[in-house]
Amino acid sequence: MRACLALAVALLGSVGSRAQSLTITPLTGNCYVFTTWKEFKGTPFPANGMYVVTPAGAVLLDMPWDTTQTQPLLDSIAQRHHVKVVMSISTHFHDDRTGAIPSLKAAGVKTYSSAYTRQLCAEKNEAQAEYTFTTDTTFVVGGVTFETFYPGKGHAPDNIVVWLPQSEVLYGGCFVKSTDSKGLGNLGDADVKAWKKSVQRVLNRYPHPAYVVPGHESWTDKNAVQHTRQLLKAAR
């Protein structure tokens, strides 16, 4: 796999504080990974999202975890690419995927999630997307195709992945663990038994992605789905 560019664009919310920073890294073609951080027990931990630039505007896959970085992200996309963000897709109900929905709505971005995600957001008092889809759905924005796929329960009961066939990018969100991960992370809403079957469905459907972007930590290894399967096999 061709390595991502080593240098990321960093927009610091406060000088010297990585926990309040935003990085944007080119992935391939018109696809970019953005990362924000939150501190847990004094240690910054990253969350990844992605955006795709199209002639009709940019599409966000998930959103900043540090919601103070939502406007800097929108501004950076406008400055770098001369387009507005027109749409977002949240991959499950946790706040690292939905927390910035109000800010995006206020900026005129159409926010989407599955109907199941919206239901869970309502139950858990999380921000809810304005628009929903009930089955696996294909969006075409500016000639770029985005395929949503619900493989079954896993990290969360509603988690989906998004496939970009033109660039062969699999955006896994928190359903997929980075190859840096030594464990399965937050299991508060997980179904490990179901996840084992669900991850195999993703492997069967997308056996040869050129790039895989997990929800947290590094995305430079396209074998992240296989690594997730191994972690699940080791889980008791």
Long-range contacts (C-beta under 8 A, 24 or more apart in sequence): 1-210, 1-211, 1-220, 1-221, 1-222, 2-28, 3-220, 4-33, 4-219, 4-220, 8-35, 9-76, 9-80, 11-69, 11-72, 11-76, 13-66, 13-68, 13-69, 13-72, 18-44, 19-44, 19-66, 20-66, 20-68, 20-69, 21-69, 22-64, 22-66, 22-69, 22-72, 22-73, 22-76, 24-73, 24-76, 24-80, 27-169, 27-211, 27-213, 27-219, 28-167, 28-169, 28-210, 28-211, 29-166, 29-167, 30-54, 30-144, 30-167, 31-164, 31-167, 31-169, 31-211, 33-213, 33-219, 34-64, 34-73, 36-64, 36-65, 36-66, 36-69, 37-65, 37-66, 38-65, 38-66, 38-96, 45-216, 46-216, 46-217, 47-96, 47-215, 47-216, 48-213, 48-214, 48-215, 48-216, 48-217, 48-219, 50-169, 50-171, 50-213, 51-77, 51-85, 52-141, 52-144, 52-146, 52-164, 53-77, 53-81, 53-83, 54-83, 54-141, 54-142, 54-143, 54-144, 55-142, 55-143, 56-86, 56-141, 56-142, 56-143, 57-83, 57-84, 57-85, 57-86, 57-87, 57-141, 57-142, 58-83, 58-84, 58-85, 58-86, 59-85, 59-86, 59-87, 59-88, 59-89, 59-139, 59-141, 59-144, 59-146, 60-85, 60-87, 60-88, 60-89, 60-104, 60-109, 61-88, 61-89, 61-91, 61-146, 61-162, 61-171, 61-173, 62-88, 62-89, 62-90, 62-91, 62-96, 62-97, 62-173, 62-215, 63-88, 63-90, 63-97, 63-98, 63-99, 63-100, 63-101, 63-104, 64-99, 64-100, 65-95, 65-96, 65-99, 67-99, 67-100, 67-103, 70-100, 70-103, 70-104, 70-107, 71-103, 71-107, 74-107, 74-109, 84-108, 85-109, 86-110, 86-141, 87-111, 87-112, 87-139, 87-141, 88-112, 88-129, 89-113, 89-139, 89-146, 89-148, 89-162, 90-117, 90-129, 91-117, 91-159, 91-160, 91-161, 91-162, 91-171, 91-173, 91-174, 91-175, 91-215, 92-117, 92-120, 92-155, 92-156, 92-158, 92-159, 92-160, 92-173, 92-174, 92-175, 93-117, 93-120, 93-121, 93-124, 93-126, 93-156, 93-158, 94-126, 94-156, 94-174, 94-189, 95-126, 95-127, 96-174, 96-215, 97-173, 97-174, 97-215, 98-126, 98-127, 98-128, 98-129, 99-126, 99-127, 100-127, 101-127, 101-128, 101-129, 102-127, 105-130, 112-139, 114-148, 114-150, 114-158, 114-160, 116-150, 116-157, 116-158, 117-158, 117-160, 120-156, 120-157, 120-158, 149-202, 149-205, 151-175, 151-198, 151-199, 151-201, 151-202, 151-205, 152-194, 152-195, 152-197, 152-198, 152-201, 153-190, 153-191, 153-194, 153-195, 153-198, 154-190, 154-191, 154-194, 154-195, 154-198, 154-199, 155-184, 155-185, 155-186, 155-189, 155-190, 155-195, 155-215, 156-189, 156-190, 157-189, 157-191, 161-202, 161-206, 163-205, 163-206, 163-209, 167-210, 167-211, 168-208, 168-209, 168-210, 168-211, 169-209, 169-210, 169-211, 169-212, 169-213, 170-202, 170-206, 170-209, 170-211, 170-212, 170-213, 170-225, 171-213, 172-202, 172-212, 172-213, 172-214, 172-215, 172-224, 172-225, 172-228, 173-214, 173-215, 174-214, 174-215, 174-216, 175-199, 175-202, 175-215, 175-228, 176-202, 176-212, 176-213, 176-214, 176-215, 176-224, 176-225, 176-228, 177-214, 177-216, 177-224, 177-227, 177-228, 177-231, 178-214, 178-216, 178-217, 178-218, 178-219, 178-221, 178-224, 178-227, 179-218, 179-221, 179-223, 179-224, 179-227, 180-217, 180-218, 181-214, 181-216, 181-217, 181-227, 181-231, 183-231, 184-231, 184-232, 184-235, 185-216, 192-232, 192-235, 195-232, 196-229, 196-232, 196-233, 199-225, 199-228, 199-229, 199-232, 200-229, 203-229
